[in-house]
């Protein structure tokens, strides 16, 4: 194998995370979470509304990250079952429509 799972940054050996190939899974998650939160912070600072959806996960790490990434608590949706994903996207679409109509 390539020594790691494939992610948005490729394999760990690609060097895009700035970590050594012997980095622990915890180090990898920490760096990826840091970069995700930075992207969300930058988007929110630029005036964008950030919605986050947690799909079929039940761990504190993803909950904390996605709550922090969202513009506010109402922009974070926890979807425990993929069958509920359509409803989550419909909720977001309704929010966006209301925002558009209010302007």
C-alpha positions in Angstrom: 0.0 0.0 0.0 0.8 3.7 0.1 1.1 3.7 3.9 -2.1 5.6 4.5 -5.7 5.9 3.5 -6.4 8.2 0.5 -7.9 11.6 1.4 -8.5 15.0 -0.1 -4.8 15.5 0.2 -3.9 12.2 -1.5 -1.8 9.6 0.3 0.4 10.7 3.3 3.4 9.8 1.1 2.4 12.6 -1.3 3.6 15.1 1.3 0.7 17.5 1.0 -0.1 17.5 4.7 3.5 18.4 5.7 3.7 15.3 8.0 6.2 12.5 7.9 5.2 9.2 6.5 5.4 7.8 10.0 2.8 10.1 11.4 0.1 8.5 13.5 -3.5 8.5 12.5 -4.2 10.9 15.3 -1.6 13.4 13.9 -3.2 13.0 10.4 -6.7 13.7 11.7 -5.5 16.6 13.8 -3.8 18.2 10.7 -6.8 17.6 8.5 -9.2 19.0 11.1 -7.0 22.1 11.5 -7.0 22.7 7.7 -10.8 22.1 7.5 -11.5 24.6 10.3 -9.2 27.2 8.7 -11.0 26.9 5.4 -14.4 27.3 7.2 -13.1 30.3 9.2 -11.8 32.0 6.0 -15.2 31.4 4.3 -17.2 32.8 7.2 -14.8 35.8 7.5 -15.5 36.5 3.8 -19.3 36.6 4.5 -20.2 33.1 3.3 -22.7 31.0 5.1 -21.3 27.6 5.8 -23.6 24.6 6.2 -22.2 21.3 7.5 -23.7 17.9 7.5 -22.4 15.0 9.5 -23.6 11.8 7.8 -23.7 8.5 9.6 -21.1 9.3 12.2 -21.4 9.3 16.0 -18.0 10.5 17.3 -17.1 13.6 19.3 -14.4 14.6 16.9 -16.6 15.0 13.9 -19.4 16.6 15.9 -17.0 19.2 17.4 -15.3 20.0 14.1 -18.5 20.3 12.0 -20.3 22.4 14.7 -17.3 24.8 14.7 -17.1 24.9 11.0 -20.8 25.8 10.5 -21.8 29.5 10.6 -23.9 28.7 13.6 -25.7 25.9 15.4 -28.6 26.1 13.0 -26.3 25.5 10.1 -25.1 22.2 11.4 -27.2 19.1 10.5 -26.5 15.7 12.1 -27.8 13.0 9.8 -27.5 9.6 11.4 -29.0 7.7 8.5 -28.4 8.3 4.7 -32.1 7.9 4.1 -32.5 11.3 5.9 -30.1 13.1 3.6 -32.8 14.3 1.2 -34.6 16.0 4.1 -31.4 17.7 5.2 -30.7 19.1 1.8 -34.4 20.2 1.5 -34.0 22.0 4.8 -30.9 23.8 3.5 -32.7 24.7 0.3 -35.6 26.1 2.3 -33.2 28.2 4.4 -31.5 29.6 1.3 -34.8 30.4 -0.4 -36.0 32.3 2.7 -32.7 34.2 2.8 -33.1 35.1 -0.9 -36.7 36.2 -0.4 -35.8 38.3 2.6 -33.4 40.3 0.5 
